[in-house]
Amino acid sequence: RRASELYQLLVGRIREVVRNALPPEATVIVVSKGDDELLELNGKKAWHFPQNRDGLYAGYHPADSAEAIAHLEELWAKGGDYLLFPSSAFWWLEHYKEFDQHLKSRYRVALHEEETCKIFALGEVETERRDTVMQDNRAIGGN
């Protein structure tokens, strides 16, 4: 099959997995490479990762793990519940080793299908921490 057909099958499978595995009110942060189709998750709120201030795809990958971690934590504080890596983005977990360690040490893997995606549950960290992060953001002029 052509790469585009395989990719469309992947997108369809990700939608199915997300529909079955995540709650309807979930906000999913997607390592999307700018593909808006990956954000169409059966009505769930979905955000690009990385994104710019307007929520659009940033157009580039993080410079390093520290930048990826800071950006993820910022989106988590704004209400992101899950971080989804399509199988086509699994290379991130090799390339950004400290980011991968951060995810593994802090968050539970909600779902991992080698051929489809890996989803980390971000919302299962103590709620106290989220409240503190959100207060800190407001104190420095964030949302």
C-alpha positions in Angstrom: 0.0 0.0 0.0 1.0 3.6 -0.5 2.3 5.5 2.4 -0.7 7.9 2.3 -3.2 5.0 2.5 -1.3 3.5 5.4 -1.3 6.9 7.2 -5.1 7.2 6.7 -5.5 3.8 8.2 -3.4 4.9 11.2 -5.5 8.0 11.7 -8.7 6.0 11.6 -7.3 3.5 14.1 -6.2 6.3 16.4 -9.7 7.7 16.4 -11.1 4.3 17.2 -8.6 3.7 20.1 -9.3 7.2 21.5 -13.0 6.8 21.3 -12.9 3.5 23.2 -10.1 4.3 25.7 -10.6 7.9 26.7 -13.5 9.6 28.5 -15.7 11.9 26.2 -14.6 15.0 28.1 -10.9 14.4 27.7 -8.5 17.0 26.2 -5.9 15.2 24.2 -2.5 16.8 23.3 -1.4 15.2 20.0 2.1 15.0 18.6 0.6 16.0 15.3 3.3 17.3 13.0 0.7 19.9 12.1 -1.9 17.4 10.8 -5.4 18.8 11.7 -6.9 15.4 10.9 -5.1 13.9 13.9 -7.1 16.4 16.0 -10.4 15.1 14.8 -11.1 12.7 17.6 -14.8 12.1 17.6 -15.7 15.3 19.3 -13.0 15.2 22.0 -11.0 18.4 22.5 -7.5 18.0 20.9 -4.5 20.2 20.7 -1.4 20.3 18.6 1.9 19.5 20.2 4.0 21.6 20.0 1.7 24.6 19.4 2.1 28.4 19.3 0.3 30.9 21.5 -2.8 30.7 19.2 -3.0 26.9 19.6 -1.9 26.3 16.0 0.9 23.9 15.2 4.2 25.6 16.0 5.8 24.5 12.8 8.9 23.0 14.3 10.0 20.4 16.9 11.3 21.4 20.3 15.0 22.2 20.4 15.6 19.7 23.2 13.9 17.7 25.9 13.9 20.6 28.3 11.8 22.6 25.8 9.5 19.7 25.2 9.0 19.1 28.9 8.3 22.8 29.6 5.8 23.0 26.8 4.0 19.9 27.9 3.7 21.1 31.5 2.3 24.4 30.2 -0.4 22.6 28.2 -1.1 20.2 31.1 -1.6 23.2 33.4 -4.1 24.7 30.8 -6.1 21.5 31.1 -4.5 18.9 28.8 -5.5 15.4 30.1 -3.6 13.0 27.8 -0.5 13.1 25.5 -0.9 11.0 22.4 2.0 9.9 20.2 0.9 8.4 16.9 3.2 5.4 16.0 4.7 7.7 13.3 6.0 10.0 16.1 7.5 7.2 18.4 10.9 8.5 17.3 10.3 11.4 19.7 10.7 9.0 22.6 14.2 8.0 21.3 15.3 11.4 20.2 14.1 13.3 23.3 15.4 10.8 25.9 15.0 13.1 28.9 11.4 13.9 27.8 10.7 10.2 27.6 12.1 9.7 31.1 10.0 12.6 32.4 6.9 11.0 30.9 7.7 7.6 32.3 8.5 8.9 35.7 5.5 11.1 36.2 2.7 9.8 34.1 0.9 6.5 33.6 0.7 4.9 30.2 -3.0 4.9 29.5 -2.7 2.9 26.3 0.2 1.5 24.1 -0.5 -0.2 20.8 2.8 -0.6 19.0 1.2 -0.2 15.5 -1.1 2.7 16.5 -0.2 5.0 19.3 1.0 5.5 22.9 -1.1 7.7 25.2 0.1 9.0 28.6 -2.5 10.0 31.2 -1.4 13.4 32.4 -4.4 14.1 34.7 -3.5 11.5 37.2 -0.9 13.6 39.0 -2.0 15.0 42.3 -4.6 17.7 41.7 -2.8 19.9 44.2 0.1 20.2 41.8 -2.1 21.3 39.0 -3.7 23.9 41.2 -0.3 25.2 42.3 1.0 25.3 38.7 -2.2 27.2 37.6 -1.9 29.7 40.4 1.8 30.2 39.5 0.9 30.8 35.9 -1.8 33.3 36.8 0.7 35.1 39.1 3.1 35.6 36.2 0.4 36.6 33.8 -0.5 33.3 32.2 -4.0 31.9 31.8 
